[in-house]
Amino acid sequence: MEKSCQVIEILFWIGIGIVFYTYLGYGIVLYLMVKIKELFVKPRSPRLPEPLPEATLLIAAYNEEAIVASKMVNCRQLDYPADKLRLVWITDGSNDNTNERLKEYPEVTVLYQPRRQGKTAALNRAIPYVKTPYVIFTDANTMLNKGAIKEIIRQFSDPRVGCVAGEKRVEIQAEQGATAGEGIYWKYESALKQLDSRLYSAVGAAGELFAIRRELYEEMPADTLLDDFILSLRIVMRGYTIAYCADAYAVENGSADMHEEEKRKVRIAAGGLQSVWRLRALLNPLRYGVFCFQYISHRVLRWSLTPVLLFLLFPLNTILIFTSNTPLLYAVIWLLQALFYFMASWGHYLSAKRIKNKILFVPYYFLFMNINVVRGFNYLRKRRGQAGGAWEKARRA
């Protein structure tokens, strides 16, 4: 009995350590490592090349007729020479008026086939039509800042950079309630990505806005769920880095409600698990060194071990109250956990009532994210054997 109690106690403290490290500790360690590095190696500001190179803005769209006009206004406002920026929309499978709306814009090349096979298959099909040295990927429902293209191209002046990750910004409407947690999450993510990039390389790119050197594109299996992540990390595997550029950003609305956000989170979690397996070569520290450390700390733990440990802590804690030699200590920790779950539950209640409370929405959104990572295991299991990567879009506000 005493031996089993010791095992539970060790597992409990290991679990607390991993959960803390994954969500807070890594950020602290990363910050310190960057500061130490920059004491010896001063960061250099990349220069914008002259003359400006040609680039292609590739916009993946499925049934986006409502957003075509706004997106094209945004494209025309971009501060990049019109004769150097190719606009390509790939609209495979769209059965609304997206293609009809795009006919109003002579500068746009539209790639379309009636069959919908998913975003990854669409990108694979579109890339052979891209003839410029750089290709910038974005979504139809995200709006780019005016200087985004120039800031991205600036990063490519470093020959070590094979991919540039733009910043994702989530615009939250006042009535959206707990989906405000998405905006808070992305602010924290952006800070981590910036530090990752300063240490060695950002760990992946978000599909809302990222760019690559055209010759580095590798065709991906059509059932790939996180095309942006797989593509960008394959480039790292070839010896290049991912530069994070906060001065190039994409703005999109938050999910319409928590049900829509749940669909996104489950799919992303399943895609993360799929990616960990398909990119398992990156888990070799002898080959990938610092990046292996970044990859495991920032991504692998979040998508695999940590959520499971998080939900094990409470029952383990309960057992230790009655079996350990320090029941008071474990009773205090148990009460802190219970308070956290109560706050998250209250945040869920307020969300359902559409009452905004940022303090309670943070624990609610944190718990919500981790629950959906666990659900991602089941989502991936159900998709096993499916050839395509098509999925149901989450509605935006």
N, C-alpha and C positions, 0 to 999 in steps of 0.2 A: 504493500500500500504506500509506504513512504517513498519507495523508488518511483512508482508511477506518478506520485505527487511532484517529485523533483523533475520528472520528464515534462509534465504539464507546465510547471513553473518556468522551465527553460524555454519551452515552446512559446509561452505567453510573452516573455520578455524579448525573445527574438522577433515575435510578431509585432510588438510595439515598436521595436527598433526599425524594422523594415517599413512599417507604415509611416512612421515619422520621417525616415530618410527619403522615402519616395515623394512625399508631398511637401516637405519643408526642408529637410536636411540636405537634400541634393542641391537645392537653391543656395543654401548657405555655403556649402563646400565649393560649389561652382563659382560663386562670387569671390571667395578667397583665392581660389586658383587663378582666376582672371587677374585679380589685383597683383598677385605675385608675378605672374607672367609679364604683365605690363610694366613692372619695375625694371625689367631687363630688355623687353622688346616693345618699343613704342609703336602703337597702331598707326598705319599709314592711310591717308584718305585717297581713295581711287580717283583718277581723273577721267573726265568725259572724253572719249576719243573724238578726234577730228580728222576727216569728216565723219559724221554720224553713220553707222552701218545700217543696212536694211534689216528690218525685223518683221515678224508676222505676229499679229494678235489673233490667237485661235480661240474662238468662243464656242464652247459646247452648249447646245440648247436642245431641250425636248419640250415641245408645246409651250413656248414662251411668247405667244403673240401679244400678251398684255404688257410685256416689258421691252419689246423691240424698239419702240420709239425712244424711250428713256435711255436705253443702252446706246443707241446710235448717237443721241445728243451727247452723251458722255464720251463716246469714242471721238467725235469731232472736236471736242474740247481739249483733247490730250495734246500736250506741248511736245509734239514730235513732227518733223516734216512729213506732210501727207504723201509725198512721193517716196518716202523711205519706210512707211508703215503699211503693211498689207493687212487688210481686215478679212478674216476667213471665219465664217460660221459653219459649223457642222450640225445638222438638224435631223439626223437619222431617226426615223420612226415617228416624227412629228405628224400629227393628223389634225391639227388646228390650222390657223391662218398664219403661222410663223413665216413660212416661205413666201406667202403672198405679200406680207408686210415688208419683207426684206427686198423685194423687187423694187421698192421705192428708193433704194440706195445703190447707185451705180458703182460705187467704190467697193462694194462688198462682193466677195466670192462665196457662193453658197454651195456646200457639199451636202447632198441629200440622197438617201435611199429609203424606200418605204419600210424596210424591215428594221425593227428596233432590237439591238443586241446589247445595249448598255453603253455607258460612257467610255469604258476602256476600249471596247471594240471600235467605237467611233473615233477615238484618238489614233488608234493603230491605223485606221483607214485614212485618216486625214493627213498624217505626217508625210507620206510620199508626195503630196501636193505642195508641201512647204519647201521653197527653194532659198529662203533667206538663211543667213548664218545663225540667227537667234529666233527662237519661238517662245512667245509669252502666252501662257495658258490662263484663262479666266472663265468665269461663269456668266451667263446672261443676266442673272439677277444681282450681280455685284457691280458697284460703281467705283471707278478708279480715280485717284486724285490726279490733278492736271499734270504733274511732273513725274508720274509713275514710270513711264517708259524710259525717260532719260536716266532716272535714278537706277533703274535696273541695268541698263546698258553700261552705266558707269562702273558697276561692280564687276562686269566682265573684263575690265581692263587688267585685272589680275589674272594671269594665265592659269593659276591653280583653281580658279572658280569655274565649276562646270554647271552650277545651278544657282539661281538666286531666288530666295523665298521672300515674297512680299509680306506685309503685315495684314492680318485679318482684323477688321473692326466691326463689332456688332452694334447696330443702332437699336436701342430698346425703346419702345413706346411706353408711355406712362401706364397704360392699362394692361400691360403684358404680364404683370405679376412676377412670378418666380422665374420666368425666362430671363429676367435681369441677371440671374446667376450665370447665364451664358456669357454676358458681357464681362463680368468680373473674372470669370475663368480665363477668357481670352486675353485680358490685360496681364494676368499672371503668366500665362503661356508666352506672351510676347516678350516679357522681361526675361524669362528663361531662355528663349530662342536667341535673344540678343547676346546674352552671356555665353551661350553655347558657341555662337559664331565667333565671338572674341577669343574664346579659348582655343578652338580649332575649327569646328564646323557646326552649323545648325543641324539638328537631327530631324530631317524631313522638311517637306514644304506642304502648304495648304493649297488645295485646288482652286481657291478663290483668286489667287494671284501668285504665280511663280513662272520662272523662265529657265530655259536650258540652252546650251549650245546644240544646234540642230543635229550635228553628227553624233551626239551622245545618246540620242533617243534609242531605246531598245524596245522592241515590240513585247507587249505583256500578254499573258494568258487572258482570254476574254472574260473569265469569271473573276478577275481581280476586283476586289471591293474598294481598296484604297490606291487608286492608280497614281495619285500625286506622291504618296509616301513611297511606294515601291519604286517608281521611276526615279525619284530624287536620290534614294539610298543606293540604287544600282549605280548611279553616277559616282557616289562616294566609294563604292567598291572598286571602281576603276582608277582610283587615286586622286580624284578631284574633291573639292570641298563645296559645301553649300553656304553661300553668303546670305546673311539675314539683313534685309533692307527695310527699316522702319519708315523711311521716307517715301517708299512706294507702298501704298496701302489700298485695300479693297474694302468697301463699306457695304454691308448687307443688313437687312432687318433680321431681328431675332425670330425664332420659331413662333408660329401663331399662338400656340399654347403648349403646355407640358406634354400632352399626348403626341403632338407633332415632334417635339424635341426628343421624346422617348424613341420614336422611330429612327431618328438620326443617330442617337447615341448607341443604340443597339447595333445598328449597321456598322458604325465606326468601330465599336468594340470587336465585332466579329471580323472586320477587316484588319484590325490590329493583330488579332490572334493569327489570322491567315498570313499576315506580313511577317510576324515573328518566325513562323515556320519557313516561309519561302526565302527569308533573308537570314537563315540560321548561320550562314558562313560568317556573318558579322559578329557572332558571339565568340570568335577566336581572338583573344587579346594579343597573342603573339603576332598576328597578321595585321590587326587593325588598331592596336594600341589605345591611344587616348580616345579615339572615336568609339571603340568597343565599350569603354567605361561610360561615355556619354549616352550611348544607345541603350545600354542596359538600365542605367539610372533614370533616364528621362522617359523611355518608352516601354521597354520590355516588362519592367516591374509593374507599371500601371496597367498593362494589358494582360497580365497573367497572375503572378503570385500575390501581389499586394491586396487586391479586392477580396480574395479568398481569406487571407489572414485577417483583414479588417473585420469581417463578419464572424470569425472564429474567436476574436478577443473577448466578446461579451460572455459566451458560454464558458470559456476557459476561466475567465475572471470569476464567474459564479462558483465554479468548482473549487477554486483556490480559497475562497472565503471560508469554506468549511473544512478544507484539508491542509492548508498551509500553517506554518508556525507564526505567521504574521497576518492574522485575519483582518486586523484594523487597517493595515496598508491596502489590502485588496478590497476592503469595503469602501474605502475612500475612492479608489480608482473606479470601482463599480458604479458608485454614485455619479462620478464625473461622466462616465460613459452613458449612464441612464439619462443624465441631464442633456447630453448631446443628442441622444435619440429623441428625447421629448421635444427639444427645440426644433429638430428636423421635422417631427410629426406636426408640430404646431405651424411650422412654415408651410407644410403640405396643406394643412387645413386653410390657412390664409390664402394660399395660391388658388385653391378651389373656389374661394369666395372672391377672388381677384382683389384682395387687399394687399397692398405693397408694404413689405417690411424687410429691408435689406439685411438686418441683423439675423433674422430667422431664415431668410432665403439662402444664405451662405451654407449653413449646415444641411439644409434641405437639398440644395443643388449638389453638394458634395456627396451626400448619401445617394441621391438620385443617379449620379454618374456611376458610382461603384456598383449599384444594383444592376444597372444596364450593362456593365462589363460582364457580370455573371450571366446575364441573359444572353449576351453575345455568344457564349459557348453553345447554347442551344440553337441560336439563329444559324451559326456556322454549320452545326450538325445537320439541320434541316436542309441547308443549301447544298450539301454534299452531292455531287453528281450532276448538278446543274451546269450547263455549258456556258450560259451567258451571265453578264454582270448587271443586268437591268434590275432596278429596284424602285419601289414607290417613293416619289419625292415627298419631302416634308413641306407642308405649307408654311409660308413666311407671313409675317404680319403685314 
